[in-house]
Amino acid sequence: MRCWLWVAFLLNTVAGGVCPAGAGEARIDGNASAEILPGDVPGLRLIGRDFLRRSLYAGEGASRDFLIEIESRSELPLAETDDIAPPPRHRLMIRELIGKTIGPILRTLELAANDIRIDRLPLVEAETWGCCVQANTIALYNLLDGRLVAARSTDFDVLTATRLAPGGEGATGYQVFTFKSIEPLYDALVSPDPASLGVITLVREDVPVQRIELRLAQGDPLPGEQVDWLNAVQWLDAARKRPQEDLHIVYDAGKPPGFSYLWTLDETRRIAIPFDGERLDIARAEVPARFRLVERPPQP
């Protein structure tokens, strides 16, 4: 049985309106406030606003500058309580900085999360806190199109890989995210089915290209089966037949990398999926009894 103490989740993307060519603004204002909520259980409503400037690489040494407006709303009880308050709701609005003006809204993304991070465009990290034996959930969104890229549990490392082009002309980056089912938002982002135990997402240059669901082959989860895992992921060196400590691998295009994605479930069970340089090959995967891997669309 999964433990859920959060009650609110909202995800909605709305394309911004189109302004006449050349239109722009020199100033954007927004309200921020703190308000006592009366009632049998008094509360505190907070509305905050922040602005971030971020750049997006546009190729050939050029970049585009954007202004991101973040409006956050939360309601907190004033008295001590054992209940966990729902995560704040955030509205993110992105505009391009063009010349000496602030352009129209290109995209609005609304979501609920305890923390929002935008380290580099176009990605937004939304972290939702777990409870009990849970880790937190980090959902990764593309702010320019509003779509989910991947989700992961915070107690899993992110595996990375770099494919070198022939002659050293460029490189392609890959990431592998692992997300287990007891984390917050798993039901909404992946599946509410209790036979679904986790999902593995392969991302190439910020675009999801493969999603693999870990499921029970049959029957319901055994007591503790979802909780007592070691939750360790590594690259497995095929030649040495042992995991490597480095989470990053580098390989030449057109040549097998010689590594597998390794998910250690406990002291005796593990999942190993060969990486062919572009995809995880589940047809050649090593999967313990009672488990199976299922290909899903790259984006839910």
C-alpha positions as CSV (number, residue, x, y, z in Angstrom):
1,M,0.0,0.0,0.0
2,R,1.4,3.4,-0.9
3,C,1.6,6.2,1.6
4,W,0.3,9.5,0.2
5,L,0.1,12.5,2.4
6,W,-0.1,15.1,-0.3
7,V,-3.5,16.0,-1.8
8,A,-2.9,18.5,-4.5
9,F,-1.4,18.2,-7.9
10,L,-1.9,20.4,-10.9
11,L,-0.2,20.4,-14.3
12,N,-1.4,22.5,-17.1
13,T,0.3,24.3,-20.0
14,V,-1.2,27.1,-21.9
15,A,0.3,28.8,-24.9
16,G,0.8,32.5,-24.5
17,G,-1.1,35.1,-26.6
18,V,0.5,36.5,-29.7
19,C,1.3,40.2,-29.7
20,P,1.7,42.4,-32.7
21,A,5.1,42.3,-34.4
22,G,7.5,44.6,-32.5
23,A,5.3,44.9,-29.4
24,G,7.0,44.7,-26.1
25,E,7.2,46.0,-22.6
26,A,9.7,47.9,-20.6
27,R,8.4,47.0,-17.2
28,I,6.4,44.1,-15.6
29,D,4.8,44.4,-12.2
30,G,3.2,41.8,-10.0
31,N,1.7,41.5,-6.5
32,A,3.1,39.8,-3.5
33,S,1.2,39.4,-0.2
34,A,0.8,37.6,3.1
35,E,-2.8,37.2,4.4
36,I,-4.3,35.6,7.5
37,L,-7.1,33.2,6.7
38,P,-9.8,33.2,9.4
39,G,-11.8,30.1,10.4
40,D,-11.8,27.3,12.8
41,V,-8.2,26.4,11.7
42,P,-6.5,29.8,10.9
43,G,-4.1,29.7,8.1
44,L,-1.6,31.9,6.3
45,R,-1.8,32.5,2.6
46,L,1.5,33.6,0.9
47,I,1.8,34.9,-2.6
48,G,5.3,35.5,-3.9
49,R,6.8,36.6,-7.1
50,D,10.3,36.3,-8.5
51,F,12.0,37.0,-11.8
52,L,14.9,35.1,-13.4
53,R,17.0,35.9,-16.4
54,R,18.3,32.8,-18.3
55,S,20.1,32.3,-21.6
56,L,19.5,29.5,-24.1
57,Y,22.3,28.4,-26.5
58,A,21.1,28.9,-30.1
59,G,24.1,27.4,-32.0
60,E,27.1,28.8,-33.7
61,G,28.1,30.8,-30.6
62,A,24.8,32.7,-30.4
63,S,22.3,32.7,-27.5
64,R,18.8,33.9,-26.7
65,D,17.9,35.7,-23.5
66,F,14.7,35.1,-21.6
67,L,12.9,36.5,-18.6
68,I,11.1,34.0,-16.4
69,E,8.4,35.2,-14.0
70,I,7.4,32.8,-11.2
71,E,4.3,33.4,-9.1
72,S,4.0,31.1,-6.1
73,R,1.0,30.6,-3.9
74,S,0.8,28.5,-0.7
75,E,-1.6,28.1,2.3
76,L,-0.1,27.1,5.6
77,P,-1.8,26.4,9.0
78,L,-0.8,28.7,11.8
79,A,-1.2,26.0,14.5
80,E,1.0,23.0,14.8
81,T,-0.4,19.9,13.0
82,D,0.7,16.4,12.0
83,D,-0.8,16.9,8.5
84,I,1.5,17.8,5.7
85,A,0.4,20.9,3.8
86,P,0.0,20.5,0.0
87,P,2.9,21.8,-1.9
88,P,2.8,25.4,-3.2
89,R,1.4,26.1,-6.6
90,H,3.6,27.9,-9.1
91,R,2.9,29.7,-12.3
92,L,5.9,30.1,-14.6
93,M,5.7,32.5,-17.5
94,I,8.6,32.8,-20.0
95,R,9.2,35.8,-22.3
96,E,12.1,36.6,-24.6
97,L,14.2,39.7,-24.1
98,I,14.4,41.3,-27.5
99,G,16.4,44.4,-28.0
100,K,15.4,46.8,-25.3
101,T,12.0,45.3,-24.6
102,I,10.4,42.3,-22.8
103,G,8.5,40.2,-25.3
104,P,5.0,38.6,-24.9
105,I,4.5,35.4,-22.9
106,L,5.6,32.4,-24.9
107,R,4.5,29.7,-22.5
108,T,2.8,29.4,-19.2
109,L,3.5,26.3,-17.0
110,E,1.5,25.7,-13.9
111,L,2.4,23.0,-11.4
112,A,2.5,22.1,-7.7
113,A,5.9,21.5,-6.1
114,N,7.8,22.3,-2.9
115,D,10.8,23.7,-4.8
116,I,11.4,25.0,-8.3
117,R,14.8,25.3,-9.9
118,I,15.8,26.6,-13.3
119,D,19.6,26.2,-13.7
120,R,19.6,26.2,-17.5
121,L,17.0,26.5,-20.1
122,P,14.9,24.9,-21.4
123,L,14.7,22.7,-18.3
124,V,12.7,23.3,-15.1
125,E,13.2,21.0,-12.0
126,A,10.1,20.7,-9.8
127,E,10.8,18.8,-6.5
128,T,7.9,17.4,-4.4
129,W,8.7,16.2,-0.9
130,G,8.0,12.6,0.2
131,C,7.3,11.2,3.6
132,C,8.1,8.1,5.7
133,V,10.3,5.8,3.7
134,Q,9.9,7.8,0.6
135,A,12.5,9.9,-1.2
136,N,11.5,13.1,-3.0
137,T,10.4,13.3,-6.6
138,I,12.1,15.6,-9.1
139,A,10.0,16.1,-12.3
140,L,11.9,17.7,-15.2
141,Y,9.9,19.8,-17.6
142,N,10.7,21.6,-20.8
143,L,9.6,25.2,-20.2
144,L,9.4,26.1,-23.9
145,D,6.9,23.4,-24.8
146,G,5.5,22.6,-21.3
147,R,6.0,18.8,-21.6
148,L,7.4,16.4,-19.1
149,V,10.9,15.2,-19.9
150,A,11.5,12.7,-17.1
151,A,11.0,12.1,-13.4
152,R,13.3,10.6,-10.8
153,S,13.7,9.7,-7.2
154,T,16.1,11.8,-5.3
155,D,17.9,8.8,-3.8
156,F,18.9,7.6,-7.3
157,D,22.0,9.0,-9.1
158,V,21.6,10.1,-12.7
159,L,23.7,8.1,-15.1
160,T,25.2,10.1,-18.0
161,A,27.0,9.2,-21.3
162,T,28.7,11.1,-24.1
163,R,28.8,9.8,-27.7
164,L,31.7,11.3,-29.7
165,A,31.1,12.0,-33.4
166,P,33.6,10.7,-35.9
167,G,36.7,12.9,-36.2
168,G,35.8,14.7,-33.0
169,E,33.2,16.8,-34.7
170,G,30.7,17.3,-31.9
171,A,29.2,15.1,-29.2
172,T,25.8,13.9,-28.0
173,G,24.8,13.7,-24.4
174,Y,22.6,11.1,-22.7
175,Q,21.1,10.8,-19.3
176,V,19.3,7.9,-17.5
177,F,16.7,8.8,-14.9
178,T,15.2,6.2,-12.4
179,F,11.9,6.7,-10.6
180,K,10.4,4.2,-8.2
181,S,6.7,3.9,-7.5
182,I,6.4,4.8,-3.8
183,E,7.5,8.4,-4.5
184,P,5.1,11.4,-4.7
185,L,3.4,11.9,-8.0
186,Y,4.2,8.4,-9.4
187,D,0.5,7.7,-9.9
188,A,0.0,10.9,-11.8
189,L,3.2,10.8,-13.9
190,V,3.5,7.1,-14.6
191,S,0.8,4.7,-13.4
192,P,-1.5,4.0,-10.4
193,D,-1.3,0.3,-11.0
194,P,0.2,-1.4,-7.9
195,A,2.1,-3.8,-10.3
196,S,4.1,-0.9,-11.6
197,L,7.3,-0.6,-9.5
198,G,9.4,1.9,-11.4
199,V,10.3,3.6,-14.6
200,I,13.6,4.2,-16.4
201,T,13.8,7.2,-18.8
202,L,16.6,7.6,-21.4
203,V,17.0,11.3,-22.4
204,R,19.1,12.5,-25.3
205,E,20.0,16.2,-25.4
206,D,17.0,17.1,-23.1
207,V,14.6,15.0,-25.2
208,P,13.2,11.7,-23.8
209,V,13.8,8.9,-26.3
210,Q,13.0,5.8,-24.3
211,R,10.9,4.9,-21.3
212,I,10.9,1.5,-19.7
213,E,8.5,0.4,-17.0
214,L,9.5,-2.1,-14.3
215,R,6.5,-4.3,-13.4
216,L,5.7,-7.4,-11.5
217,A,5.3,-10.3,-13.9
218,Q,2.3,-11.5,-11.9
219,G,0.6,-11.1,-8.6
220,D,0.7,-8.2,-6.1
221,P,3.7,-6.7,-4.4
222,L,4.9,-8.6,-1.4
223,P,5.1,-6.8,1.9
224,G,8.2,-4.5,1.9
225,E,9.0,-5.4,-1.7
226,Q,8.9,-1.8,-2.8
227,V,10.6,-0.4,0.2
228,D,13.6,-2.5,1.2
229,W,15.6,-2.0,-2.1
230,L,19.1,-0.6,-2.1
231,N,18.1,1.7,-4.9
232,A,21.6,1.9,-6.4
233,V,22.1,2.5,-10.1
234,Q,25.5,2.3,-11.9
235,W,27.1,1.6,-15.2
236,L,28.1,-2.1,-15.5
237,D,31.4,-2.7,-17.4
238,A,30.7,-5.6,-19.6
239,A,34.4,-6.5,-20.1
240,R,35.2,-6.4,-16.4
241,K,31.8,-7.7,-15.4
242,R,31.6,-5.3,-12.5
243,P,30.1,-1.9,-11.8
244,Q,32.2,1.2,-12.2
245,E,32.2,4.0,-9.7
246,D,32.1,6.8,-12.3
247,L,28.5,7.7,-13.3
248,H,29.7,8.9,-16.7
249,I,30.9,7.0,-19.7
250,V,32.4,8.2,-23.0
251,Y,32.3,6.2,-26.3
252,D,32.8,6.6,-30.0
253,A,29.8,6.7,-32.4
254,G,29.3,3.5,-34.3
255,K,31.1,1.4,-31.6
256,P,29.4,-0.5,-28.8
257,P,29.9,1.4,-25.5
258,G,30.4,-1.9,-23.6
259,F,28.3,-0.9,-20.7
260,S,24.9,-1.8,-19.2
261,Y,22.5,0.2,-17.0
262,L,22.6,-1.6,-13.7
263,W,19.8,-1.2,-11.0
264,T,20.6,-3.1,-7.8
265,L,17.4,-4.0,-6.1
266,D,18.9,-5.8,-3.0
267,E,21.8,-8.0,-2.1
268,T,20.8,-10.8,-4.5
269,R,18.7,-9.2,-7.2
270,R,19.6,-6.7,-9.9
271,I,18.5,-5.5,-13.3
272,A,21.1,-5.1,-16.1
273,I,20.1,-3.6,-19.5
274,P,22.7,-3.4,-22.2
275,F,23.2,0.1,-23.7
276,D,23.9,0.0,-27.4
277,G,24.9,3.6,-27.7
278,E,21.5,4.9,-28.6
279,R,19.0,2.8,-26.6
280,L,18.7,0.4,-23.7
281,D,18.2,-3.1,-25.2
282,I,15.5,-4.8,-23.0
283,A,15.5,-7.8,-25.3
284,R,19.0,-8.7,-23.8
285,A,18.3,-7.5,-20.3
286,E,18.9,-9.6,-17.2
287,V,15.7,-9.4,-15.0
288,P,15.1,-11.3,-11.8
289,A,12.2,-13.6,-11.4
290,R,8.8,-12.0,-10.7
291,F,9.8,-8.8,-12.6
292,R,9.5,-7.8,-16.3
293,L,10.4,-4.7,-18.4
294,V,7.9,-3.1,-20.7
295,E,8.5,-0.4,-23.3
296,R,6.4,2.7,-23.0
297,P,6.1,5.8,-25.2
298,P,9.0,8.2,-24.5
299,Q,6.6,10.8,-23.2
300,P,3.5,10.0,-21.1
